[in-house]
Amino acid sequence: QVQLVESGGGLVQAGGSLRLSCAASGRTFSSHTMGWFRQAPGKEREFVAAIGWTFGITNYADSVKGRFTISRDRAKNTVYVQMNDLKPEDTAVYYCALRQNGRDRYDYWGQGTQVTVSS
């Protein structure tokens, strides 16, 4: 099994910044993708960003491009998302997740961390 633990959420004013962290432990994989997702009240969960663990290739949702940066520290088994120029519509519970290469779904999820952006 894999355990994912997010941290770094909180309350911030519009225009501010936060950095979320997700530490992975337990079973390891030779290659995988780590992703960040978010879910706002009354809305479906949506993709935010992802990073390939081996080569660090990234991709982002259009809504966060240019504002959010995903990165990973392989030695610490931790993935980050630096969120700048936050907007009230970024308010959501943010989840990290792990997808094994060759699979089309994320199988492991963290418990989530709340991000609230005030206007």
Salt bridges, closest charged atoms under 4 A:
GLU46 OE2 - ARG38 NE 2.58
ASP62 OD1 - LYS65 NZ 3.21
ASP90 OD1 - ARG38 NH1 2.89
ASP90 OD2 - ARG67 NH1 2.75
ASP107 OD2 - ARG103 NE 2.44
ASP107 OD1 - ARG105 NE 3.46
